[in-house]
Each structure stands twice: as C-alpha cells, then as structure tokens.
C-alpha cells in the first residue's frame, strides 16, 4: 500500500512539471510580439477594460488593451513607439509605450 501512494504522488509531481513546461513553451514561443510607430486615434473603455485604437503607418487600425496605470498618460492624436503582444487566446495587450 505504501508503494501505491508513492507512485500516485510521483505521477502528480510529474504531471505538474509537464503542465509547467507546456505553459512556459506557450507563453514564450507562441506569444507574438510587435513593435510599431503608431498614432493613437481614440481611447475607449469597454467591459471595464481600457483600450486604445491605434493607427499604423500603413493606415490599418487595431484595438489594444492598456493597463489602468498607463491609461491617463496616453493622449489622443499623438505618435508613440508601441510594443504589444498577442496570441491565439489573448487579445493584443500593451507591453511598452514611449512618445516619439
């Protein structure tokens, strides 16, 4: 009986480490990152989340989620160097912003 308990405990530890490795691979290798110079078209609040609509140099627009602490510092119709990330599950979210 003692051996069965040890085997179950060992399997659960192995399962945890397998999930941890999958998460690390997902976060670092499947998450895409972009850096662009953009103009902030407008600031929006939807479903209690802050977003900015950015316009890229080619004319394309995209909504990007912004942290609440950065929200008041962003001004519309200004140009910024913007770094954001996204993946299949998460919408684009701001990582770094700097006024140009």
C-alpha positions as CSV (number, residue, x, y, z in Angstrom):
1,X,0.0,0.0,0.0
2,X,2.9,2.4,0.8
3,X,4.2,1.9,-2.8
4,X,0.9,2.8,-4.4
5,X,0.8,6.1,-2.5
6,X,4.4,6.9,-3.6
7,X,3.6,6.1,-7.2
8,X,0.5,8.4,-7.2
9,X,2.5,11.2,-5.6
10,X,5.3,10.8,-8.1
11,X,2.8,10.9,-11.0
12,X,1.1,14.1,-9.7
13,X,4.5,15.8,-9.4
14,X,5.5,14.7,-13.0
15,X,2.1,16.0,-14.2
16,X,2.7,19.3,-12.6
17,X,6.1,19.7,-14.2
18,X,4.7,18.7,-17.6
19,X,2.0,21.4,-17.3
20,X,4.6,23.9,-16.2
21,X,6.8,23.2,-19.2
22,X,3.8,23.4,-21.6
23,X,2.8,26.8,-20.1
24,X,6.4,28.1,-20.5
25,X,6.6,27.0,-24.1
26,X,3.2,28.5,-24.8
27,X,4.0,31.9,-23.1
28,X,7.4,32.4,-24.7
29,X,7.1,30.8,-28.1
30,X,3.5,31.1,-29.1
31,X,3.0,34.7,-27.9
32,X,3.8,37.1,-30.8
33,X,5.3,40.5,-30.1
34,X,5.2,43.6,-32.3
35,X,6.9,47.0,-32.2
36,X,5.5,49.8,-34.2
37,X,5.3,53.5,-34.5
38,X,1.6,54.4,-34.2
39,X,-0.8,57.3,-33.8
40,X,-3.5,57.0,-31.1
41,X,-6.9,57.6,-32.8
42,X,-9.0,57.2,-29.7
43,X,-9.2,55.9,-26.1
44,X,-12.1,53.6,-25.2
45,X,-13.5,51.7,-22.2
46,X,-15.3,48.5,-23.0
47,X,-16.5,45.9,-20.4
48,X,-14.5,47.7,-17.7
49,X,-11.2,47.4,-19.7
50,X,-9.2,50.2,-21.2
51,X,-8.3,50.1,-24.9
52,X,-6.6,52.4,-27.4
53,X,-7.4,52.4,-31.1
54,X,-4.0,52.8,-32.9
55,X,-3.4,53.7,-36.5
56,X,-0.3,52.2,-38.1
57,X,1.7,53.9,-40.8
58,X,0.0,51.8,-43.4
59,X,-3.4,53.0,-42.4
60,X,-4.5,49.8,-40.6
61,X,-6.1,50.2,-37.2
62,X,-6.1,47.9,-34.2
63,X,-7.6,47.9,-30.6
64,X,-5.0,47.3,-27.9
65,X,-5.7,46.7,-24.2
66,X,-3.9,49.2,-21.9
67,X,-3.1,48.8,-18.2
68,X,-5.1,51.2,-16.0
69,X,-1.9,52.9,-14.6
70,X,-0.8,53.9,-18.1
71,X,-4.3,55.0,-19.3
72,X,-4.2,58.6,-18.0
73,X,-0.8,59.3,-19.5
74,X,-1.8,58.4,-23.1
75,X,-3.0,61.3,-25.3
76,X,-5.1,61.0,-28.5
77,X,-3.7,62.2,-31.8
78,X,-0.1,61.8,-30.6
79,X,2.6,59.5,-32.0
80,X,4.1,56.7,-29.9
81,X,6.5,53.8,-30.2
82,X,4.4,50.9,-29.1
83,X,5.3,47.3,-28.2
84,X,2.4,44.9,-27.8
85,X,1.8,41.2,-27.5
86,X,-0.9,38.8,-28.5
87,X,-1.6,35.1,-29.2
88,X,-4.4,32.8,-30.2
89,X,-6.2,33.1,-26.8
90,X,-5.4,36.7,-25.7
91,X,-6.3,39.9,-27.4
92,X,-3.5,42.4,-28.1
93,X,-2.1,44.0,-24.9
94,X,0.3,46.8,-24.3
95,X,3.8,46.0,-23.0
96,X,5.7,49.2,-23.6
97,X,4.9,52.7,-24.8
98,X,7.1,55.7,-25.5
99,X,6.2,59.1,-27.0
100,X,8.1,59.8,-30.3
